[in-house]
Amino acid sequence: MKPLVLFSIASILSFLTSAQTGISVPEMSHCDSQITNFMNTFDIPGLTMALAKDGKLVYSRGFGNADLNLTEVTQPHHMFRIASVSKPITSIGIMKMVENGSIDLNDKVFGTGGLLENHWYFTQANITDTRVYDITVQNLLEHTAGWDRNVNCFPSPTAPYPWYFSGCDPIVAPLHISDTFGETYPVREEHLIRYVLEKTLNYEPGTTYAYSNMGYLVLSEIIEEVSGMDYESWMQQEIFHPLGIFDMYIGKNRQDERREREGEYVGNGYTTLDLYGSGNVVPWEYGGFSIEAMDGHGGWIATARDLARLLVAVDGFSTKPDILSASTISTMTTPSGAASYYAKGWSVNAANNWWHSGAVDGTASYFVRTSGGYTWAIILNKRAVGSNSNAFWGALDGLGWNCISGTATFPSHDLMEWPSVNASNLQASNITQNTMELSWINGNGTSRLVVAKELTSAMNTNSNFDSYPLDGTDYAANSTFGLGDNLGDGTFVIYNGTESTTIVNGLIEGTDYVFRVYEYNKNTTTGNNALYLLGNSEELIQNTNALSIGDANIENFVDVYPSITDDVVNVEFKNNIGTVQYSVYDIMGKLLLKGVLENAFNTLETGKLNSGMYILKLDFAASNASYRFIKK
């Protein structure tokens, strides 16, 4: 992984957001320009946006760079933290439970008969304000449970921090919360909730709107208590995966723990003490607060296109089936009696538009559904603060509206029509020293792409792959490893078609290879663009038949060259190792040449071989080695 980098303002100012990725939409090119101008104005390194009209995803683009070193181009498949856009997502989960009859909006949460009456941790809380027992599920959804994070509750200084935290939102002081209860680091969401449970409520439940992160953490606990599953897994199983959404996870705290295809976050230079208790000073976005403990109020990471797919599934329009009934959606988006501008997890207005924004250090996000049938999601890996903050949020809010108003004719394609079920049960059989047969169970794509990569010790720790098939791109496959299209990191396409088996050739014996199968759709609905399902892709690591290499230093005293030749391959021994048997095989494992090498320098005639890839095997007295070469 890349080392932790703190960006100075000067380094960010020098960045120009030039990269634009995803399927080009000429009718909406002005949207590209507006986003690029916005990013340059507010010095935003990376951004993804997905916009749907009448249930069809017409625009899905990535801009700038996704990493701190500004070397990784942002793609629509990049995931980023979405902060408080997690709240409407939690609301969807809660409303699904309400619709299923598992809970009721009027259910009490704490105390005798409450949903969390027997909670494994909250039963230890010293609750002195009995009004806590009046809090209902609806109060939590509407931010009317009675907690006000703007009213001070922390001691001064807020030990072990050498400074004072104003307000009363436990997420800002994780070390203090852990120390208060004698808990080990890092803080858990239950510890954060207990901290406010033991405080006096600021208002009678149900009477006053006061935005509360803790309320949505409690909702996460309700989902866990009622379902018997952890919050993340239940949301994935019951909400996301049935929709074909596989790129949404609860994020991790540390930079070296980020998910495959997750971008990196650029803070504004603010630092604090490490929440793991090391005593080190760290940036807020990487170790200052606990993303993992934010789950239902701010912990999700996602792609913009998956957010758009989720939003279309609860938008109340008939263009695509909703996962909630019309009456449930109406209840979810009806303003509370305490605030005409907020419903249950959604900001709302009289025009019947719903939305939510999100922000933590290193992240800003926007999630919008309009009464006119438009939905969009925008995620950034940096936010503007200070004097630019109001202008930043105003401009971010305007991106979707301006994109829509400037589009005279929308495309007819639907870029949301990627498969919802990936291939499974990927297996290898008939394994030889140079070949193997792969088989799998097809998903529901029109076709599938099989890719292969040789594993090395230098692989990234969070993934075996760094490059992926891109929407709108067609790939040429070749069953001989190394001859198909290279996705960019030594990942080669070995199959592209509709079947469920393939044979891969040209492998090196004793070598580990990793394989994946990606389902994709390509038809008139997609605008004849290939749309790949990257999430939940089946992966297999398989070794070819390992030869007994014995001495691991063979490569230090044997040179085989050139790897691409017209008529000869040279084999040079640097030490006197005696007689060596050699064999040359084609990629199917058929023996073509064999003989004995006795000299320090040897020349093998390959002129009679047909053009293609071959394997040279050297048999030493107590070990073996193989080398690959290509005959022109």
VOGU-3710 file (C-alpha; in Angstrom, 3 decimals, decimal comma):
1> mkplvlfsia> 0,000/0,000/0,000  1,002/3,612/-0,461  2,402/5,366/2,621  0,230/7,863/4,444  0,493/11,258/2,811  -0,697/14,552/4,239  -1,352/16,993/1,446  -0,494/20,628/1,845  -2,795/23,205/0,356  -0,101/24,051/-2,169
11> silsfltsaq> 0,073/20,488/-3,472  -3,667/20,373/-3,968  -3,721/23,743/-5,710  -1,256/22,425/-8,257  -3,632/19,645/-9,269  -5,637/19,916/-12,488  -8,700/17,680/-12,870  -8,289/16,594/-16,470  -9,167/12,884/-16,429  -12,722/11,899/-17,406
21> tgisvpemsh> -13,713/8,255/-17,458  -16,771/6,127/-18,015  -18,968/5,852/-21,079  -18,985/9,122/-22,962  -22,397/10,752/-23,394  -22,088/13,427/-26,106  -25,568/14,790/-25,375  -24,399/15,576/-21,836  -20,861/16,794/-22,466  -21,725/20,079/-20,746
31> cdsqitnfmn> -22,101/18,049/-17,532  -18,463/16,985/-17,897  -17,419/20,603/-18,278  -19,435/21,773/-15,295  -18,006/19,063/-13,058  -14,450/19,779/-14,190  -14,946/23,498/-13,498  -16,393/22,728/-10,068  -13,432/20,512/-9,195  -10,891/23,082/-10,333
41> tfdipgltma> -12,689/25,843/-8,457  -12,712/23,954/-5,153  -9,529/21,903/-5,636  -11,254/18,523/-5,588  -8,960/15,621/-6,591  -11,571/12,984/-7,468  -15,317/12,738/-8,093  -17,851/10,249/-9,426  -21,382/11,040/-10,519  -24,304/8,910/-11,688
51> lakdgklvys> -27,570/10,410/-12,951  -30,772/8,588/-13,887  -33,833/9,809/-15,760  -37,121/7,936/-15,489  -35,356/4,974/-13,940  -32,626/4,748/-16,577  -29,010/5,492/-15,737  -28,033/7,851/-18,539  -24,790/9,241/-17,124  -22,062/7,513/-15,097
61> rgfgnadlnl> -18,681/9,216/-15,073  -15,471/9,518/-13,077  -13,204/12,555/-12,840  -9,724/13,354/-11,589  -7,722/10,992/-9,409  -8,807/8,563/-6,723  -5,548/8,326/-4,770  -3,359/10,589/-2,674  -0,434/10,395/-5,089  -2,671/11,556/-7,961
71> tevtqphhmf> -1,647/8,600/-10,127  -4,824/6,482/-10,098  -7,507/7,781/-12,450  -10,971/7,845/-10,912  -13,354/5,388/-12,575  -17,113/4,991/-12,080  -16,266/1,704/-10,344  -14,396/3,470/-7,523  -15,974/3,373/-4,077  -15,728/6,302/-1,678
81> riasvskpit> -17,004/7,090/1,805  -20,470/8,609/1,616  -20,747/9,915/5,212  -24,313/10,942/6,166  -25,813/9,689/2,930  -25,706/6,526/5,061  -28,773/7,854/6,925  -31,352/7,455/4,130  -29,820/4,039/3,470  -30,445/3,030/7,086
91> sigimkmven> -33,931/4,460/6,805  -34,615/2,208/3,808  -33,562/-0,791/5,896  -35,738/0,215/8,842  -38,748/0,878/6,609  -38,267/-2,552/5,034  -38,495/-4,066/8,525  -41,592/-1,994/9,234  -43,195/-3,164/6,007  -42,348/-6,788/6,825
101> gsidlndkvf> -43,950/-6,457/10,241  -40,699/-7,043/12,141  -40,946/-3,694/13,912  -43,336/-0,753/14,168  -42,566/2,942/13,988  -44,210/3,400/17,384  -42,141/0,690/19,064  -40,257/1,852/22,142  -36,520/1,263/21,883  -35,102/1,122/25,419
111> gtggllenhw> -36,277/-0,326/28,713  -38,867/-2,963/29,509  -40,613/-4,104/26,343  -38,300/-2,061/24,152  -36,659/-3,444/21,046  -33,266/-3,219/22,757  -34,448/-4,339/26,174  -31,998/-7,243/26,243  -29,176/-5,654/24,301  -25,809/-7,183/25,192
121> yftqanitdt> -24,248/-3,817/26,098  -26,918/-1,216/26,764  -28,194/-3,121/29,791  -24,995/-1,908/31,489  -25,860/1,750/30,884  -26,669/3,917/33,901  -29,746/5,660/32,516  -30,879/8,430/34,878  -33,256/10,311/32,559  -36,331/8,094/32,357
131> rvyditvqnl> -37,527/9,949/29,252  -35,081/7,762/27,347  -37,641/4,962/27,726  -40,138/6,984/25,668  -37,919/7,116/22,546  -39,546/5,388/19,565  -38,241/4,148/16,233  -39,968/7,086/14,558  -38,237/9,558/16,878  -34,861/8,163/15,858
141> lehtagwdrn> -35,682/8,364/12,151  -36,883/11,956/12,458  -34,080/13,230/14,737  -36,559/13,921/17,529  -35,256/11,458/20,143  -34,229/14,338/22,409  -30,439/14,482/22,008  -28,930/17,758/20,773  -25,317/17,471/19,648  -24,898/21,264/19,777
151> vncfpsptap> -25,350/21,404/23,548  -22,023/20,960/25,353  -21,502/17,796/27,389  -17,766/17,033/27,314  -15,368/17,920/30,154  -12,662/20,512/29,577  -10,125/19,354/28,598  -11,706/16,293/27,013  -9,080/13,841/28,290  -6,991/12,144/27,051
161> ypwyfsgcdp> -7,088/14,891/24,424  -5,225/17,967/25,646  -7,993/20,195/24,315  -11,741/20,702/24,720  -14,448/19,421/22,377  -17,565/21,527/22,288  -21,000/20,071/21,611  -22,031/16,531/22,390  -21,369/14,267/19,422  -19,295/11,331/20,688
171> ivaplhisdt> -17,876/10,568/17,235  -15,407/13,461/17,609  -13,820/12,139/20,808  -13,375/8,363/20,439  -10,492/8,096/22,925  -12,480/9,939/25,588  -15,459/7,635/25,095  -13,322/4,491/25,369  -11,590/5,783/28,511  -14,888/6,785/30,123
181> fgetypvree> -16,077/3,179/30,123  -12,696/1,499/30,482  -13,047/-0,065/27,027  -10,200/-1,098/24,754  -9,395/0,913/21,650  -10,715/1,563/19,083  -14,157/2,757/20,138  -17,244/0,764/19,138  -20,593/2,198/18,095  -22,183/0,766/21,247
191> hliryvlekt> -19,756/2,764/23,405  -20,717/5,956/21,568  -24,426/5,289/22,099  -23,959/4,491/25,789  -22,241/7,846/26,290  -25,384/9,771/25,302  -27,719/7,274/26,971  -26,162/8,212/30,299  -26,642/11,952/29,649  -29,782/13,963/30,288
201> lnyepgttya> -31,994/14,413/27,230  -32,193/17,945/25,926  -35,837/17,649/24,815  -38,884/15,511/25,331  -38,830/12,735/22,715  -40,924/13,590/19,685  -41,077/17,344/20,271  -37,958/18,946/18,769  -35,845/18,298/15,677  -32,124/18,072/16,493
211> ysnmgylvls> -29,891/16,305/13,977  -28,417/13,237/15,686  -25,755/10,827/14,498  -26,361/8,746/17,613  -29,994/8,217/16,692  -28,987/6,480/13,483  -26,433/4,376/15,311  -29,279/3,176/17,502  -31,276/2,316/14,378  -28,342/0,175/13,247
221> eiieevsgmd> -28,488/-1,647/16,581  -32,217/-2,240/16,122  -31,578/-3,884/12,757  -28,969/-6,124/14,386  -31,108/-7,010/17,411  -34,228/-7,817/15,395  -32,486/-9,679/12,556  -29,836/-11,501/14,563  -27,295/-10,398/11,946  -24,757/-7,612/11,888
231> yeswmqqeif> -26,055/-4,427/10,315  -23,784/-4,504/7,256  -24,586/-8,123/6,391  -28,339/-7,658/6,807  -28,401/-4,598/4,587  -26,397/-6,404/1,937  -28,524/-9,544/2,080  -31,949/-7,934/2,269  -31,542/-4,648/0,392  -28,425/-4,416/-1,787
241> hplgifdmyi> -27,642/-7,827/-3,241  -31,176/-8,542/-4,534  -30,806/-5,329/-6,564  -27,421/-6,340/-7,988  -25,633/-3,871/-5,697  -22,342/-5,394/-4,553  -20,150/-2,314/-4,089  -21,441/-1,071/-0,749  -19,617/-1,828/2,499  -18,980/-0,316/5,899
251> gknrqderre> -15,652/1,462/5,486  -12,432/0,923/7,398  -10,490/3,429/9,473  -6,972/3,030/8,176  -5,548/3,797/4,792  -3,963/0,358/4,414  -7,302/-1,341/5,132  -9,270/0,200/2,301  -11,387/-2,019/0,091  -10,457/-3,134/-3,370
261> regeyvgngy> -11,443/-0,292/-5,749  -11,892/2,112/-2,828  -10,346/5,516/-3,385  -8,270/7,499/-0,919  -9,238/10,638/0,976  -7,708/14,096/1,006  -8,300/15,981/4,237  -7,831/19,648/4,966  -4,760/19,275/7,154  -6,621/18,781/10,448
271> ttldlygsgn> -5,027/16,322/12,867  -5,848/14,683/16,187  -4,753/11,764/18,367  -4,866/8,272/16,908  -8,086/6,508/17,973  -6,099/3,288/18,448  -4,307/4,837/21,423  -0,790/4,972/19,986  -0,379/8,587/21,044  0,537/9,541/17,482
281> vvpweyggfs> -0,954/12,550/15,773  -2,886/11,485/12,669  -5,182/13,120/10,116  -8,853/12,970/11,020  -9,659/11,067/7,836  -7,200/8,285/8,659  -7,383/7,329/12,325  -8,840/10,435/13,925  -12,417/9,201/13,984  -13,830/5,708/13,575
291> ieamdghggw> -15,550/5,149/10,252  -16,188/1,571/11,366  -18,174/2,807/14,373  -20,274/5,146/12,229  -22,095/2,341/10,374  -25,749/3,424/10,114  -25,158/7,152/10,424  -22,058/7,632/8,271  -20,057/4,465/7,726  -20,922/3,264/4,221
301> iatardlarl> -18,670/3,358/1,191  -20,254/3,028/-2,254  -20,000/3,776/-5,924  -22,169/6,559/-7,268  -23,739/4,174/-9,773  -24,778/1,735/-7,014  -26,302/4,606/-5,063  -28,254/5,576/-8,164  -29,481/1,991/-8,522  -30,625/1,976/-4,900
311> lvavdgfstk> -32,355/5,321/-5,243  -34,295/4,194/-8,315  -35,539/1,223/-6,271  -37,227/3,487/-3,690  -38,125/6,550/-5,778  -41,875/5,918/-5,853  -41,996/5,946/-9,654  -43,252/3,066/-11,800  -40,328/3,145/-14,231  -38,517/0,405/-12,296
321> pdilsastis> -39,942/-1,798/-9,529  -39,552/-0,417/-6,016  -38,475/-2,589/-3,092  -40,880/-0,738/-0,775  -44,621/-0,282/-1,222  -46,037/3,092/-2,231  -47,521/3,606/1,242  -44,201/2,786/2,942  -42,338/5,194/0,669  -44,920/7,865/1,411
331> tmttpsgaas> -44,482/7,344/5,146  -40,690/7,415/4,811  -40,731/10,763/2,989  -43,515/12,567/4,868  -42,116/15,440/6,989  -42,216/15,069/10,727  -44,430/17,230/12,887  -41,315/18,826/14,362  -39,626/19,788/11,071  -41,305/20,420/7,734
341> yyakgwsvna> -37,944/20,020/5,961  -37,003/16,547/7,241  -38,791/13,224/7,013  -37,387/9,836/8,037  -33,785/9,906/6,878  -34,454/12,376/4,061  -34,445/16,116/3,631  -37,660/17,026/1,813  -39,440/20,070/0,453  -42,860/21,132/-0,785
351> annwwhsgav> -41,877/20,275/-4,373  -41,683/16,586/-3,369  -37,923/16,422/-3,831  -35,913/14,227/-1,440  -32,198/14,370/-0,785  -29,393/14,013/1,697  -25,847/15,297/1,864  -22,842/13,812/3,601  -19,527/15,146/4,874  -16,589/13,978/6,944
361> dgtasyfvrt> -12,946/14,925/6,580  -11,882/13,736/3,134  -15,410/13,186/1,822  -18,474/14,983/0,523  -21,537/13,357/-1,031  -24,969/14,162/-2,438  -27,990/11,907/-2,962  -31,045/13,366/-4,755  -34,463/12,287/-6,012  -36,629/14,885/-7,764
371> sggytwaiil> -40,364/14,957/-8,389  -39,596/15,178/-12,116  -38,212/11,637/-12,290  -34,498/12,427/-11,961  -32,177/10,821/-9,428  -28,452/11,286/-8,935  -25,551/10,576/-6,645  -22,243/12,433/-6,389  -19,265/11,410/-4,249  -16,003/13,349/-3,749
381> nkravgsnsn> -12,756/12,439/-1,996  -12,295/15,926/-0,520  -14,543/18,685/0,785  -14,085/22,415/1,033  -14,107/24,018/4,484  -13,781/27,489/5,950  -14,739/30,524/3,908  -15,345/28,401/0,798  -17,739/26,024/2,497  -21,050/27,697/1,650
391> afwgaldglg> -20,077/28,287/-1,955  -18,871/24,711/-2,206  -22,121/23,187/-1,016  -24,182/25,516/-3,153  -22,191/24,557/-6,228  -22,334/20,846/-5,365  -26,102/21,047/-4,993  -26,305/22,756/-8,381  -24,314/20,166/-10,340  -27,208/17,805/-10,901
401> wncisgtatf> -29,774/20,521/-11,588  -27,506/22,321/-14,047  -26,655/19,070/-15,795  -30,371/18,349/-16,294  -31,340/21,856/-17,396  -28,528/21,962/-19,959  -29,480/18,674/-21,618  -31,808/19,089/-24,602  -32,090/15,398/-25,440  -31,257/12,564/-23,098
411> pshdlmewps> -29,783/9,313/-24,421  -32,042/6,270/-24,621  -29,535/3,815/-23,152  -29,733/2,465/-19,604  -26,292/2,095/-18,049  -27,912/0,531/-14,992  -28,548/-2,714/-16,829  -25,443/-4,523/-15,663  -26,046/-8,118/-14,464  -27,378/-8,681/-10,970
421> vnasnlqasn> -25,939/-12,192/-10,493  -22,268/-12,950/-11,060  -20,804/-16,286/-12,074  -20,080/-18,719/-9,252  -18,368/-21,997/-8,369  -15,210/-21,245/-10,351  -13,055/-24,396/-10,400  -9,971/-25,774/-12,114  -9,532/-29,328/-13,399  -7,333/-31,363/-15,715
431> itqntmelsw> -4,353/-29,428/-14,436  -1,037/-30,074/-16,130  2,281/-28,329/-15,918  1,216/-25,796/-18,548  -2,574/-25,992/-18,913  -5,769/-26,259/-16,946  -9,481/-26,292/-17,586  -11,683/-23,731/-15,841  -15,406/-24,153/-15,241  -18,066/-22,080/-13,488
441> ingngtsrlv> -21,799/-21,624/-13,133  -23,024/-18,757/-15,274  -24,676/-15,728/-13,723  -27,402/-13,742/-15,474  -25,270/-11,682/-17,860  -25,487/-12,028/-21,606  -21,778/-12,942/-21,613  -18,817/-13,255/-19,315  -15,156/-12,327/-19,233  -12,531/-14,585/-17,650
451> vakeltsamn> -9,240/-12,978/-16,675  -6,002/-14,423/-15,328  -2,972/-13,021/-13,580  0,274/-14,527/-12,351  0,610/-14,098/-8,600  3,791/-12,548/-7,258  5,061/-11,568/-3,836  4,700/-7,904/-4,811  0,895/-8,006/-5,020  -1,111/-5,356/-3,164
461> tnsnfdsypl> -2,312/-6,479/0,249  -5,950/-5,537/-0,298  -6,456/-7,213/-3,676  -4,917/-9,581/-6,179  -5,998/-7,196/-8,936  -5,422/-3,523/-9,665  -7,116/-3,297/-13,077  -10,636/-4,208/-14,110  -12,789/-4,344/-17,242  -14,246/-0,932/-18,015
471> dgtdyaanst> -17,834/-0,320/-19,013  -18,195/0,399/-22,708  -14,984/-1,442/-23,602  -14,852/-4,719/-25,532  -11,953/-7,083/-24,906  -10,185/-9,610/-27,105  -9,530/-12,935/-25,390  -6,870/-15,566/-26,034  -6,735/-18,904/-24,261  -2,948/-18,649/-24,188
481> fglgdnlgdg> -2,013/-16,740/-21,083  -0,372/-13,450/-21,998  -1,759/-13,127/-25,527  -5,215/-11,723/-24,753  -5,905/-8,082/-23,927  -4,011/-6,824/-20,878  -6,276/-4,860/-18,533  -3,225/-2,919/-17,373  -1,549/-4,754/-14,487  -0,683/-8,094/-16,057
491> tfviyngtes> -4,307/-9,217/-15,942  -4,964/-10,931/-19,264  -8,319/-11,787/-20,818  -8,362/-15,525/-21,483  -12,062/-15,979/-22,354  -14,902/-13,802/-23,618  -18,141/-15,540/-24,482  -21,313/-17,223/-23,330  -20,083/-20,663/-22,247  -19,210/-21,931/-18,769
501> ttivnglieg> -15,832/-23,580/-19,451  -12,531/-22,695/-21,047  -9,029/-24,121/-21,298  -6,093/-21,858/-20,517  -2,678/-22,623/-21,986  0,814/-21,210/-21,851  1,175/-21,439/-18,076  4,431/-21,962/-16,217  4,643/-25,067/-14,059  4,887/-24,534/-10,353
511> tdyvfrvyey> 3,354/-21,062/-10,628  0,319/-19,597/-8,857  -2,309/-17,940/-11,021  -5,415/-16,065/-9,960  -8,573/-16,133/-12,093  -11,810/-14,179/-12,058  -15,083/-14,319/-13,959  -16,974/-11,094/-14,665  -20,538/-11,214/-15,980  -21,592/-8,480/-18,384
521> nkntttgnna> -24,562/-7,345/-20,440  -24,334/-5,900/-23,910  -27,530/-5,283/-25,877  -29,695/-2,552/-27,311  -30,894/-1,549/-23,832  -27,320/-0,824/-22,760  -26,728/1,123/-25,966  -24,557/-1,816/-27,081  -22,155/-0,933/-24,297  -20,664/-3,806/-22,312
531> lyllgnseel> -21,641/-3,259/-18,651  -19,617/-5,352/-16,198  -20,588/-6,587/-12,740  -17,331/-6,220/-10,808  -18,597/-6,750/-7,279  -18,922/-10,256/-5,867  -16,853/-11,656/-8,731  -15,753/-15,266/-8,342  -12,005/-15,682/-7,786  -9,775/-18,761/-7,863
541> iqntnalsig> -6,079/-19,147/-7,038  -4,569/-22,241/-8,609  -1,052/-23,598/-8,940  0,023/-25,537/-11,987  1,527/-28,965/-11,340  4,566/-27,971/-9,305  7,866/-29,493/-10,326  10,374/-30,288/-7,599  12,591/-27,272/-7,868  14,751/-28,138/-4,864
551> danienfvdv> 17,473/-25,475/-5,101  15,620/-22,127/-5,033  18,670/-20,375/-6,521  18,560/-22,030/-9,960  17,539/-18,769/-11,597  20,766/-17,194/-10,291  23,000/-19,383/-12,440  20,823/-20,084/-15,501  20,063/-17,541/-18,238  17,534/-18,387/-20,964
561> ypsitddvvn> 17,183/-15,823/-23,751  15,706/-14,278/-25,821  12,079/-14,668/-24,737  10,907/-13,754/-28,245  12,939/-15,374/-31,009  13,130/-16,134/-34,729  15,167/-19,349/-34,691  17,262/-19,942/-31,534  17,009/-19,935/-27,757  20,228/-19,626/-25,767
571> vefknnigtv> 20,734/-21,467/-22,481  23,720/-20,297/-20,470  24,944/-21,942/-17,239  27,062/-19,792/-14,949  28,300/-22,747/-12,874  29,409/-26,280/-13,721  26,216/-28,190/-12,965  26,771/-31,263/-15,092  24,389/-32,793/-17,600  20,968/-31,177/-18,003
581> qysvydimgk> 18,032/-32,730/-19,825  15,809/-30,318/-21,753  12,333/-30,623/-23,246  10,259/-28,196/-25,321  6,457/-28,367/-25,123  3,728/-26,481/-26,921  1,031/-24,729/-24,916  -1,098/-27,880/-24,952  1,678/-29,829/-23,250  2,754/-31,798/-26,331
591> lllkgvlena> 6,471/-32,729/-26,351  8,162/-31,336/-29,462  11,918/-31,342/-28,732  14,197/-32,986/-26,196  17,884/-33,507/-25,655  20,895/-33,003/-23,410  22,814/-29,814/-22,560  26,427/-30,316/-21,472  28,144/-27,010/-22,195  28,260/-23,696/-20,344
601> fntletgkln> 26,692/-22,052/-23,390  24,045/-23,863/-25,463  21,974/-22,926/-28,491  18,633/-24,603/-29,144  17,406/-24,517/-32,730  13,763/-23,445/-32,860  13,495/-22,539/-36,540  11,320/-25,531/-37,368  8,733/-24,643/-34,737  5,567/-22,881/-35,820
611> sgmyilkldf> 4,857/-19,368/-34,560  3,460/-19,415/-31,040  4,274/-19,816/-27,361  6,385/-22,696/-26,001  7,634/-23,992/-22,672  11,273/-24,993/-22,161  11,766/-27,417/-19,277  15,235/-28,002/-17,795  15,770/-31,158/-15,688  18,715/-30,907/-13,342
621> aasnasyrfi> 20,009/-33,695/-11,132  17,799/-32,754/-8,179  15,588/-29,963/-9,431  13,588/-28,636/-12,369  12,738/-25,276/-13,878  10,606/-23,996/-16,748  10,861/-20,972/-19,017  8,433/-19,549/-21,528  9,393/-18,220/-24,980  7,574/-17,078/-28,088
631> kk> 8,550/-18,150/-31,608  7,777/-15,391/-34,118
//
